[in-house]
Each structure stands twice: as C-alpha cells, then as structure tokens.
C-alpha cells in the first residue's frame, strides 16, 4: 500500500487518467451515455421547442417539476451534463486520433512485413507448382497483383518472397471520418456563437414590411457573439406584397407562398421574389423563411368619446389544423379618461359550432378548416384603462383584464361587414381581414463548412466500412533447393485484417489468378504435390 | 391529383404481397421443420479446415471446385442446393419458399410503384407507405444476403415473419389514403432523405433479426455445454447455422446500412435547413435519429474492441429498438415537426 501511494504522484495520476479517458472503452461508454442523455430531451417538453408545455408540466408536477427544471431536464441539449459528456468525448476523440494519425502515416510509408515462416498456418493458404523460375514467376505474380496491392520483394538465396498488402484506405477513411466529425463539431460551435435568428409577423401590404435590425423583430435569438454586437445583421428590408395559401378539394394545403419585395433600405423594392416553404430567400449570408401564416382582422371602433378608430391586428393561431386564432385590439382613448377600448377575440376562418347548429351571435364557435369561408370574428369588448401608461411592454396578442381597470361591455360574434353596438356609444364593425406571414431570418456563418465536413464524414465512413484490409505473402522457391531444373513451388498465405467481405472466396479467386500467371508443370514430372488449398482456418497461435 | 383507380390497384397488390409472403412463410417453416438445416448450411459449418490434395494428373481436375468450400457456391441461392436426386422434403420447401418470396417482392414492388403513380410523387410520405418500403427493403436485403451466403436460406422464416407483421400493421392501423403532399414535403429531398432512411432501416431490420437468432443460438450452445435444460423456445436453436455466420452477416448488413443512415440524417439536416430554417433543432424525430445513430456507432466500436465484443449484439438490438421507437412511438405519440404519419 505504501508503495502504491509513493508511486502515485500527481503526474502519474494525470497520466493514468488521460490513458483511461482516451481508451476505447471509455469512449464507448461516453458515446453510450450521450445516447442515453439525449432521451429525456425528446420525452420531456423542452424550453426552446415548447415553453408553454414546459410551464404546464412544471405546474402539474410540483417540486419534482422544479427539480427537473433546475437540473436542466427541460433544456437537455444546453445543459451542463450534456455538454460535459460531449466535451469529454471530444477530448477522448482527439487523444485517440493523434496517435492513430501518426501510426497510420508511418504505416503508409512502411514496407509490408516480411513473410511469416509458416505460410500454411495462416487462415488462408495454398501452394502450387509452376515450371517458371522463381524470378520469372515473382515478376509475373507482381503483374497479376497489379497496382492495388503494395508489394515488396525480398530475396534469400534462390527463394523469393513477396509481401503484398492492400486496403490502407480503410484506416484513411476511418481517420477522415473522425477528423471530419471533429471539424463538424467545431463548425457547429462557431455557428452557435455567431448565429442569430429573428422572427416577425408581417402583415400583407407594401407598407407593412420590416428591416433586418434587432429592434424590429418580435423575437430575436442571438448567439453569444451576436448578442455582444460582434455580428452586424445584413442590411435589407422586406415587405410581403401578397400571401397565398392554396388547398385541394379535401381541404389539405397544397401551397403556401409569399410574394415579397426587398431592397437595401425600407420601401426600395429593388427586387421581387416568391418565398415558399422549402424555398427560402438567401440574401447576403442570411436566409429568409416563410414559417407560418395567419389572419389579421380589421375593425372600426366607435370610441366612447365619439371618435372613430380603425385597427388591424394579427391574431395567433391556437389550433394549427384549423387556424382558429386568438388575439386582441387595444384602442387608446383620451389620456386619463378611462375611455380606452380593449377587445379580446377569436377569428374562425371557417366557423362551425360543436353540435352543428347554425351560427348565432351567442354560439360557441370553433373552426372546421384553415380556409377562409364566411369567417367570424368573436369579440369581448371592454372599456376603461388598458394600462398603456404603465411601464413595461404589453403582449399585443392578449388583453390583460386582471388589473380590474377594465369593465366588460358585452360579447358578439360578427360576420364580415357586421356591426355590434354596445353600451356607452361603443360600436365595433368587422371590416374584413388580411393575411399575415410569419417570417424568420436566420444567419449561421459556419453551416457551409459543416456541410463539407458532413460530406467528408460520409465518404470516410464508406471507406472505413467497405475497404478490405488484406495481407498476402508468396514464397517462391525451387522444389529442390539449388536445383534450378526442378519445378518452382509457390506457397501463398493470406490474412484478412478486417472482417468485412468473404475473404475465403476472395483469396480463392486471387489464388487461381496467381496460379494462372505461371506456366503449369507438365504432367508426371514431379511428386504428388500439385495444388493444395487450405481455407477459413482459425489463426494458429 | 390523385388517381384513385391506381391507388386501389396498389392497395389490392399490397394485400396480395402480404398473402404471398405468408405463403412463403409456410414454405420456410416447412423447410425449417423437415430440413436438417439444409445440407448447404451443414456442410458449410464443417467446411473449415479441410485440406484437399489433388494427386498426379491434377491439371485435368478443376481444383477450384474441389478446394473451395461449399460456402462459396454459385451465387444464386436456388442453384446452390444439392442435386435433385438427393433433395429432401425440407429442401423442396425451401426452394418453393424462395420462388414465392421473389414473386412476393415483385408484387410488392409493383404495389409501391403504382402507389407512386397514383400520388404522382415518391410513395413514402406517410407511415403506411414508409412501412411498406421498409418491408420491401428488408426482404430484398435478405435475398441479397442469401445470394451471397446460401446457407442462411432457412432463416427466411424469421425475416418474412416480422415483415408480414409490419405490413399487416401498415395495412390496418397505419393505413392512410393516397393524398397529395403538404407543402413542407414538396421537395426533392423527400425522395433522397426518406429513401436513405427507409433503405437503411430495412437493412438494419434484417440485421437485428439475424442478431436475435445469433443470441438464441449462443445461449442454446452455452446451456447445452453446461448441461442445463433448454427452454422450449430454444428448440429452434439447433437448426440455426453456426453463430459466427449469423453474427458476421448481421455485422455486414449493419456496416452497409450505417453510412447510408448517416447520409440519410445529413440529407434530413439539409432539407430541414431549407424547410424549417435550421439544420438541426432537436425535434423529437431528430433526437431519436441521433440516439439510434449513436447506438449503432457504439455497436461498430464495440465490435472492434476486444472485451466489448460480447456486448455488440445487444447494442445492435438496442439500436434497432431506438429506430423502431422513433418510427412508432415518436410518429404517433410525440408531437413534433415530423408529423406526417397520416394518422388522424
């Protein structure tokens, strides 16, 4: 025990830890852990994908939900433990690759090993005779082996041995794959630091566009360096002239398209194009996507003070299948008079009632299709103080009635053109609707490099898993040592260094080709040995 | 536009293909029951380590025919069986089963092709169509493996069985009417990404079946060697070919499928970049594709690492488990962007 402690200097401990980390066993365990760690990321709701579900999950699971949240289970792929696994794996991979690259570089330059003494102990072996001399035959055999084999000839007296090896690109492929994997991970990391992603709801209309600046987006998710201002978003502005959704007779969507105009500054309209699902606009290193769509009802409101206000407001689909949407209008009255009008409502593109009864002004309405057909705007109207004076941003898609400063005036379901009159001289007219397009602008400077790395990974894998590593040796010698008139005996042995393919069959074919490359011995000229062939043997120790 | 006449024809052919495969199963079961594992496999097992000497006058003898072990017989499975005079009942069943399987494959292929004509796009955009393609690839990969190693013919029972189950599920629970593509699927990447995924899954399915048989056989051998009683299910084991063969074919199939699967995932990322605005977003389907990929990477590493090799077959099964989970559970029960199951 004392001896052990004496030996375990920090240096040694470190060395041992390093060895253990870069061992294949550790790498395998880490790889396996990586797979296991990813599982909760798909089974539990995740903050980046669905924050509402996470909130609901935590709320319904009490302390357990909070614990999971604290431990990062709702954002697995950004958690420290997930990062720890892949960073360790990364280090292990680097530690494993460096020596292997060195070894392989040496092997590429090295000569194939000399023939073992007993070729017939190799897994595949055989022998035959030829009337050609040893020198003649070995020259012919080199020609038969061709360029795919690396061959070295060694002579010892009148015995010639050929060492042939092929399949170096197996290890090359293996190394290419792993190095490309490292490059891919680095590219992903760089992309994460410098990327940004902004999304915005854009109403149809030439004057409703946006510019690619941080402040104009509804949501803005920058990478670390982008958030520090080290990335300046490409200068362009874009407006949606027309949004089209097409459906087939069964009500299935067949096309979503946004006709857009864009240019370097607002309203320049230098270029026009169509952005569709699967066809983003690629622009100055950014990509502009059409990712969602919805409806923006237009209303005219008679305010309590007698003025008239017009408003158009995007509603957010709460049911992606039918585009039943919800939203709010906030109309400000004269300051300090408690005469604001707040409206929360829903928009049903194809209204339907749960029991199929006709739609009335007090029906509970859902939507049966995302296509617009006699849409209904259902509203609940309030008056009072919306709270615009208070500091802090408001959610434009909902009305906060919890403060008690708003008084409900009434509810109504309106069809296009219909007006409802409420107490206090307030009336609301549903004028119509315009579509909106959800646009996303993304920037990732590294993804082209990532694609190159990914292609290299596939090529490397193909090489690494399909190239066969083979060694074959030939010993060519006169049957009777020193007697050049005697026939030449050729012994062949082969070894598969990777277990892909059927080496027995491959060796047999090569064996026959080698046999055919030298003239046969005339019948009856020599002893019993002509052709032997020994296949599929376990390697002798 | 959907050609409903064509769609109905495709459905009818799909049912016919299931029926044909079922007949094939009867054939393979017959071979299994009556054959002594087929002479081919039997001789392959003992063909190792035999030295053949060809005496004087050798040049007239076709040495290769004698010296090459029967393993490497003619490439076609049908031709590799012994001459008819010595054919056993089991052998006749086996040959019948292969013919039926090939007919089944042709009908199945026609069904998928006609479905493609009916929907005017690649016919694998929902779970029904996808399962059908995976089943076809599994059978074809088995036929190809058998062409190269005729001694695995009798294993057809264990391949066609699961395929028929999958196709039955496809035709009943997973079935969906031929319909045009939603905008997100209108991309040539559908043809590339889903083809790569379906092909690799079909091949990996065959690989996992062989792995299960390998485990059954090694367990059986271990019990027999230890003198322990063999449970009922072990009764199939003595007819299975040598464990090394099963393990090797399973590995080769996985080694073939893994780069293809990697390619499929990368194509998916390229497509996602164009359709969803990012190449990777840990959508549940993506997450499980990642998990399955990592597990298969573990399999390949375990198989190449001394001391870990004994775990390799289990890891192979785990990988296929992850893939199956990704297909059934993620598609049906977990909502994500890949919601094209067509089950509503």
Boltz contact constraints between the chains, C-beta under 6 A:
constraints:
  - contact:
      token1: [A, 24]
      token2: [B, 305]
      max_distance: 6.0
  - contact:
      token1: [A, 28]
      token2: [B, 298]
      max_distance: 6.0
  - contact:
      token1: [A, 28]
      token2: [B, 301]
      max_distance: 6.0
  - contact:
      token1: [A, 31]
      token2: [B, 294]
      max_distance: 6.0
  - contact:
      token1: [A, 31]
      token2: [B, 298]
      max_distance: 6.0
  - contact:
      token1: [A, 32]
      token2: [B, 298]
      max_distance: 6.0
  - contact:
      token1: [A, 34]
      token2: [B, 294]
      max_distance: 6.0
  - contact:
      token1: [A, 35]
      token2: [B, 291]
      max_distance: 6.0
  - contact:
      token1: [A, 35]
      token2: [B, 294]
      max_distance: 6.0
  - contact:
      token1: [A, 35]
      token2: [B, 295]
      max_distance: 6.0
  - contact:
      token1: [A, 38]
      token2: [B, 287]
      max_distance: 6.0
  - contact:
      token1: [A, 38]
      token2: [B, 290]
      max_distance: 6.0
  - contact:
      token1: [A, 38]
      token2: [B, 291]
      max_distance: 6.0
  - contact:
      token1: [A, 41]
      token2: [B, 282]
      max_distance: 6.0
  - contact:
      token1: [A, 41]
      token2: [B, 287]
      max_distance: 6.0
  - contact:
      token1: [A, 42]
      token2: [B, 284]
      max_distance: 6.0
  - contact:
      token1: [A, 42]
      token2: [B, 287]
      max_distance: 6.0
  - contact:
      token1: [A, 42]
      token2: [B, 288]
      max_distance: 6.0
  - contact:
      token1: [A, 77]
      token2: [B, 282]
      max_distance: 6.0
  - contact:
      token1: [A, 248]
      token2: [B, 180]
      max_distance: 6.0
  - contact:
      token1: [A, 253]
      token2: [B, 182]
      max_distance: 6.0
  - contact:
      token1: [A, 253]
      token2: [B, 183]
      max_distance: 6.0
  - contact:
      token1: [A, 255]
      token2: [B, 183]
      max_distance: 6.0
  - contact:
      token1: [A, 256]
      token2: [B, 183]
      max_distance: 6.0
  - contact:
      token1: [A, 277]
      token2: [B, 183]
      max_distance: 6.0
  - contact:
      token1: [A, 277]
      token2: [B, 184]
      max_distance: 6.0
  - contact:
      token1: [A, 278]
      token2: [B, 187]
      max_distance: 6.0
  - contact:
      token1: [A, 278]
      token2: [B, 274]
      max_distance: 6.0
  - contact:
      token1: [A, 278]
      token2: [B, 275]
      max_distance: 6.0
  - contact:
      token1: [A, 289]
      token2: [B, 277]
      max_distance: 6.0
  - contact:
      token1: [A, 440]
      token2: [B, 277]
      max_distance: 6.0
  - contact:
      token1: [A, 442]
      token2: [B, 277]
      max_distance: 6.0
  - contact:
      token1: [A, 454]
      token2: [B, 266]
      max_distance: 6.0
  - contact:
      token1: [A, 458]
      token2: [B, 259]
      max_distance: 6.0
  - contact:
      token1: [A, 458]
      token2: [B, 262]
      max_distance: 6.0
  - contact:
      token1: [A, 458]
      token2: [B, 263]
      max_distance: 6.0
  - contact:
      token1: [A, 461]
      token2: [B, 259]
      max_distance: 6.0
  - contact:
      token1: [A, 461]
      token2: [B, 262]
      max_distance: 6.0
  - contact:
      token1: [A, 462]
      token2: [B, 259]
      max_distance: 6.0
  - contact:
      token1: [A, 465]
      token2: [B, 255]
      max_distance: 6.0
  - contact:
      token1: [A, 505]
      token2: [B, 72]
      max_distance: 6.0
  - contact:
      token1: [A, 508]
      token2: [B, 68]
      max_distance: 6.0
  - contact:
      token1: [A, 512]
      token2: [B, 64]
      max_distance: 6.0
  - contact:
      token1: [A, 520]
      token2: [B, 59]
      max_distance: 6.0
  - contact:
      token1: [A, 528]
      token2: [B, 55]
      max_distance: 6.0
  - contact:
      token1: [A, 530]
      token2: [B, 54]
      max_distance: 6.0
  - contact:
      token1: [A, 530]
      token2: [B, 58]
      max_distance: 6.0
  - contact:
      token1: [A, 531]
      token2: [B, 54]
      max_distance: 6.0
  - contact:
      token1: [A, 531]
      token2: [B, 58]
      max_distance: 6.0
  - contact:
      token1: [A, 531]
      token2: [B, 63]
      max_distance: 6.0
  - contact:
      token1: [A, 533]
      token2: [B, 67]
      max_distance: 6.0
  - contact:
      token1: [A, 534]
      token2: [B, 51]
      max_distance: 6.0
  - contact:
      token1: [A, 535]
      token2: [B, 69]
      max_distance: 6.0
  - contact:
      token1: [A, 536]
      token2: [B, 48]
      max_distance: 6.0
  - contact:
      token1: [A, 537]
      token2: [B, 49]
      max_distance: 6.0
